[in-house]
Amino acid sequence: WYQANGLLILPFSSFFLIGGLVWVIRTIRPEQVEPKE
């Protein structure tokens, strides 16, 4: 019997978490954004 322990959801949620964190940091501190080449 398979128990839903969230192992499948964890990698996807971590992607959203890291992406959201980067977006928040770049929104608050614009100097963190890399200059365009």
PDB file of N, CA, C and O in Angstrom:
ATOM      1  N   TRP A   1       0.844  -1.196   0.000  1.00  0.00           N
ATOM      2  CA  TRP A   1       0.000   0.000   0.000  1.00  0.00           C
ATOM      3  C   TRP A   1       0.880   1.247   0.000  1.00  0.00           C
ATOM      4  O   TRP A   1       1.779   1.392   0.828  1.00  0.00           O
ATOM      5  N   TYR A   2       0.605   2.132  -0.934  1.00  0.00           N
ATOM      6  CA  TYR A   2       1.421   3.344  -1.064  1.00  0.00           C
ATOM      7  C   TYR A   2       0.871   4.449  -0.176  1.00  0.00           C
ATOM      8  O   TYR A   2      -0.315   4.777  -0.221  1.00  0.00           O
ATOM      9  N   GLN A   3       1.747   5.007   0.621  1.00  0.00           N
ATOM     10  CA  GLN A   3       1.355   6.135   1.462  1.00  0.00           C
ATOM     11  C   GLN A   3       1.847   7.434   0.815  1.00  0.00           C
ATOM     12  O   GLN A   3       3.008   7.547   0.425  1.00  0.00           O
ATOM     13  N   ALA A   4       0.956   8.390   0.713  1.00  0.00           N
ATOM     14  CA  ALA A   4       1.334   9.672   0.112  1.00  0.00           C
ATOM     15  C   ALA A   4       2.175  10.463   1.114  1.00  0.00           C
ATOM     16  O   ALA A   4       1.643  11.085   2.033  1.00  0.00           O
ATOM     17  N   ASN A   5       3.479  10.431   0.925  1.00  0.00           N
ATOM     18  CA  ASN A   5       4.362  11.138   1.857  1.00  0.00           C
ATOM     19  C   ASN A   5       4.922  12.422   1.252  1.00  0.00           C
ATOM     20  O   ASN A   5       5.748  13.085   1.879  1.00  0.00           O
ATOM     21  N   GLY A   6       4.488  12.785   0.041  1.00  0.00           N
ATOM     22  CA  GLY A   6       4.912  14.050  -0.548  1.00  0.00           C
ATOM     23  C   GLY A   6       6.289  14.005  -1.184  1.00  0.00           C
ATOM     24  O   GLY A   6       6.857  15.061  -1.465  1.00  0.00           O
ATOM     25  N   LEU A   7       6.855  12.814  -1.425  1.00  0.00           N
ATOM     26  CA  LEU A   7       8.177  12.733  -2.042  1.00  0.00           C
ATOM     27  C   LEU A   7       8.137  13.199  -3.489  1.00  0.00           C
ATOM     28  O   LEU A   7       9.115  13.757  -3.987  1.00  0.00           O
ATOM     29  N   LEU A   8       7.014  12.975  -4.169  1.00  0.00           N
ATOM     30  CA  LEU A   8       6.898  13.387  -5.569  1.00  0.00           C
ATOM     31  C   LEU A   8       6.713  14.895  -5.670  1.00  0.00           C
ATOM     32  O   LEU A   8       7.145  15.522  -6.636  1.00  0.00           O
ATOM     33  N   ILE A   9       6.062  15.470  -4.656  1.00  0.00           N
ATOM     34  CA  ILE A   9       5.759  16.899  -4.690  1.00  0.00           C
ATOM     35  C   ILE A   9       6.977  17.724  -4.264  1.00  0.00           C
ATOM     36  O   ILE A   9       7.109  18.883  -4.657  1.00  0.00           O
ATOM     37  N   LEU A  10       7.854  17.139  -3.474  1.00  0.00           N
ATOM     38  CA  LEU A  10       8.975  17.875  -2.895  1.00  0.00           C
ATOM     39  C   LEU A  10       9.891  18.519  -3.936  1.00  0.00           C
ATOM     40  O   LEU A  10      10.189  19.706  -3.806  1.00  0.00           O
ATOM     41  N   PRO A  11      10.358  17.791  -4.974  1.00  0.00           N
ATOM     42  CA  PRO A  11      11.256  18.422  -5.947  1.00  0.00           C
ATOM     43  C   PRO A  11      10.604  19.605  -6.662  1.00  0.00           C
ATOM     44  O   PRO A  11      11.237  20.641  -6.865  1.00  0.00           O
ATOM     45  N   PHE A  12       9.320  19.443  -7.047  1.00  0.00           N
ATOM     46  CA  PHE A  12       8.646  20.522  -7.763  1.00  0.00           C
ATOM     47  C   PHE A  12       8.461  21.735  -6.856  1.00  0.00           C
ATOM     48  O   PHE A  12       8.650  22.870  -7.292  1.00  0.00           O
ATOM     49  N   SER A  13       8.096  21.505  -5.609  1.00  0.00           N
ATOM     50  CA  SER A  13       7.884  22.623  -4.693  1.00  0.00           C
ATOM     51  C   SER A  13       9.203  23.339  -4.395  1.00  0.00           C
ATOM     52  O   SER A  13       9.217  24.551  -4.177  1.00  0.00           O
ATOM     53  N   SER A  14      10.312  22.589  -4.386  1.00  0.00           N
ATOM     54  CA  SER A  14      11.609  23.224  -4.135  1.00  0.00           C
ATOM     55  C   SER A  14      11.993  24.131  -5.299  1.00  0.00           C
ATOM     56  O   SER A  14      12.597  25.184  -5.096  1.00  0.00           O
ATOM     57  N   PHE A  15      11.641  23.718  -6.535  1.00  0.00           N
ATOM     58  CA  PHE A  15      11.913  24.573  -7.689  1.00  0.00           C
ATOM     59  C   PHE A  15      11.158  25.895  -7.565  1.00  0.00           C
ATOM     60  O   PHE A  15      11.716  26.968  -7.796  1.00  0.00           O
ATOM     61  N   PHE A  16       9.869  25.799  -7.195  1.00  0.00           N
ATOM     62  CA  PHE A  16       9.067  27.010  -7.049  1.00  0.00           C
ATOM     63  C   PHE A  16       9.587  27.867  -5.898  1.00  0.00           C
ATOM     64  O   PHE A  16       9.584  29.095  -5.986  1.00  0.00           O
ATOM     65  N   LEU A  17      10.034  27.223  -4.821  1.00  0.00           N
ATOM     66  CA  LEU A  17      10.522  27.950  -3.656  1.00  0.00           C
ATOM     67  C   LEU A  17      11.792  28.729  -4.004  1.00  0.00           C
ATOM     68  O   LEU A  17      11.906  29.913  -3.685  1.00  0.00           O
ATOM     69  N   ILE A  18      12.755  28.054  -4.667  1.00  0.00           N
ATOM     70  CA  ILE A  18      14.014  28.706  -5.033  1.00  0.00           C
ATOM     71  C   ILE A  18      13.759  29.817  -6.046  1.00  0.00           C
ATOM     72  O   ILE A  18      14.331  30.903  -5.945  1.00  0.00           O
ATOM     73  N   GLY A  19      12.892  29.537  -7.028  1.00  0.00           N
ATOM     74  CA  GLY A  19      12.564  30.549  -8.028  1.00  0.00           C
ATOM     75  C   GLY A  19      11.914  31.774  -7.399  1.00  0.00           C
ATOM     76  O   GLY A  19      12.237  32.909  -7.748  1.00  0.00           O
ATOM     77  N   GLY A  20      11.000  31.534  -6.471  1.00  0.00           N
ATOM     78  CA  GLY A  20      10.336  32.639  -5.791  1.00  0.00           C
ATOM     79  C   GLY A  20      11.303  33.437  -4.930  1.00  0.00           C
ATOM     80  O   GLY A  20      11.199  34.660  -4.837  1.00  0.00           O
ATOM     81  N   LEU A  21      12.241  32.741  -4.301  1.00  0.00           N
ATOM     82  CA  LEU A  21      13.227  33.413  -3.461  1.00  0.00           C
ATOM     83  C   LEU A  21      14.113  34.327  -4.300  1.00  0.00           C
ATOM     84  O   LEU A  21      14.375  35.469  -3.920  1.00  0.00           O
ATOM     85  N   VAL A  22      14.574  33.816  -5.450  1.00  0.00           N
ATOM     86  CA  VAL A  22      15.414  34.613  -6.348  1.00  0.00           C
ATOM     87  C   VAL A  22      14.643  35.832  -6.853  1.00  0.00           C
ATOM     88  O   VAL A  22      15.193  36.930  -6.935  1.00  0.00           O
ATOM     89  N   TRP A  23      13.360  35.631  -7.192  1.00  0.00           N
ATOM     90  CA  TRP A  23      12.543  36.729  -7.703  1.00  0.00           C
ATOM     91  C   TRP A  23      12.356  37.808  -6.635  1.00  0.00           C
ATOM     92  O   TRP A  23      12.423  39.000  -6.932  1.00  0.00           O
ATOM     93  N   VAL A  24      12.122  37.384  -5.390  1.00  0.00           N
ATOM     94  CA  VAL A  24      11.927  38.341  -4.294  1.00  0.00           C
ATOM     95  C   VAL A  24      13.206  39.129  -4.045  1.00  0.00           C
ATOM     96  O   VAL A  24      13.158  40.345  -3.860  1.00  0.00           O
ATOM     97  N   ILE A  25      14.358  38.443  -4.037  1.00  0.00           N
ATOM     98  CA  ILE A  25      15.635  39.124  -3.790  1.00  0.00           C
ATOM     99  C   ILE A  25      15.926  40.126  -4.898  1.00  0.00           C
ATOM    100  O   ILE A  25      16.370  41.242  -4.628  1.00  0.00           O
ATOM    101  N   ARG A  26      15.678  39.730  -6.151  1.00  0.00           N
ATOM    102  CA  ARG A  26      15.952  40.635  -7.274  1.00  0.00           C
ATOM    103  C   ARG A  26      14.969  41.798  -7.317  1.00  0.00           C
ATOM    104  O   ARG A  26      15.291  42.866  -7.839  1.00  0.00           O
ATOM    105  N   THR A  27      13.776  41.597  -6.771  1.00  0.00           N
ATOM    106  CA  THR A  27      12.799  42.686  -6.730  1.00  0.00           C
ATOM    107  C   THR A  27      13.174  43.692  -5.640  1.00  0.00           C
ATOM    108  O   THR A  27      13.050  44.901  -5.836  1.00  0.00           O
ATOM    109  N   ILE A  28      13.632  43.187  -4.494  1.00  0.00           N
ATOM    110  CA  ILE A  28      13.984  44.063  -3.376  1.00  0.00           C
ATOM    111  C   ILE A  28      15.327  44.753  -3.636  1.00  0.00           C
ATOM    112  O   ILE A  28      15.490  45.939  -3.352  1.00  0.00           O
ATOM    113  N   ARG A  29      16.301  43.981  -4.189  1.00  0.00           N
ATOM    114  CA  ARG A  29      17.638  44.527  -4.421  1.00  0.00           C
ATOM    115  C   ARG A  29      17.965  44.454  -5.907  1.00  0.00           C
ATOM    116  O   ARG A  29      18.472  43.432  -6.369  1.00  0.00           O
ATOM    117  N   PRO A  30      17.688  45.509  -6.666  1.00  0.00           N
ATOM    118  CA  PRO A  30      17.908  45.481  -8.119  1.00  0.00           C
ATOM    119  C   PRO A  30      19.377  45.350  -8.502  1.00  0.00           C
ATOM    120  O   PRO A  30      19.673  44.930  -9.621  1.00  0.00           O
ATOM    121  N   GLU A  31      20.295  45.691  -7.627  1.00  0.00           N
ATOM    122  CA  GLU A  31      21.723  45.582  -7.964  1.00  0.00           C
ATOM    123  C   GLU A  31      22.182  44.133  -8.060  1.00  0.00           C
ATOM    124  O   GLU A  31      23.278  43.861  -8.551  1.00  0.00           O
ATOM    125  N   GLN A  32      21.343  43.191  -7.590  1.00  0.00           N
ATOM    126  CA  GLN A  32      21.685  41.771  -7.676  1.00  0.00           C
ATOM    127  C   GLN A  32      21.483  41.226  -9.089  1.00  0.00           C
ATOM    128  O   GLN A  32      22.007  40.164  -9.427  1.00  0.00           O
ATOM    129  N   VAL A  33      20.724  41.954  -9.917  1.00  0.00           N
ATOM    130  CA  VAL A  33      20.444  41.483 -11.275  1.00  0.00           C
ATOM    131  C   VAL A  33      21.709  41.600 -12.109  1.00  0.00           C
ATOM    132  O   VAL A  33      22.375  42.636 -12.095  1.00  0.00           O
ATOM    133  N   GLU A  34      22.044  40.527 -12.842  1.00  0.00           N
ATOM    134  CA  GLU A  34      23.244  40.535 -13.670  1.00  0.00           C
ATOM    135  C   GLU A  34      23.053  41.468 -14.866  1.00  0.00           C
ATOM    136  O   GLU A  34      21.976  41.495 -15.460  1.00  0.00           O
ATOM    137  N   PRO A  35      24.086  42.233 -15.223  1.00  0.00           N
ATOM    138  CA  PRO A  35      23.969  43.149 -16.373  1.00  0.00           C
ATOM    139  C   PRO A  35      23.880  42.381 -17.682  1.00  0.00           C
ATOM    140  O   PRO A  35      24.483  41.320 -17.841  1.00  0.00           O
ATOM    141  N   LYS A  36      23.112  42.941 -18.621  1.00  0.00           N
ATOM    142  CA  LYS A  36      22.974  42.290 -19.927  1.00  0.00           C
ATOM    143  C   LYS A  36      24.253  42.476 -20.733  1.00  0.00           C
ATOM    144  O   LYS A  36      24.900  43.520 -20.653  1.00  0.00           O
ATOM    145  N   GLU A  37      24.609  41.470 -21.500  1.00  0.00           N
ATOM    146  CA  GLU A  37      25.839  41.532 -22.298  1.00  0.00           C
ATOM    147  C   GLU A  37      25.608  42.332 -23.570  1.00  0.00           C
ATOM    148  O   GLU A  37      26.527  42.496 -24.371  1.00  0.00           O
TER     149      GLU A  37
END
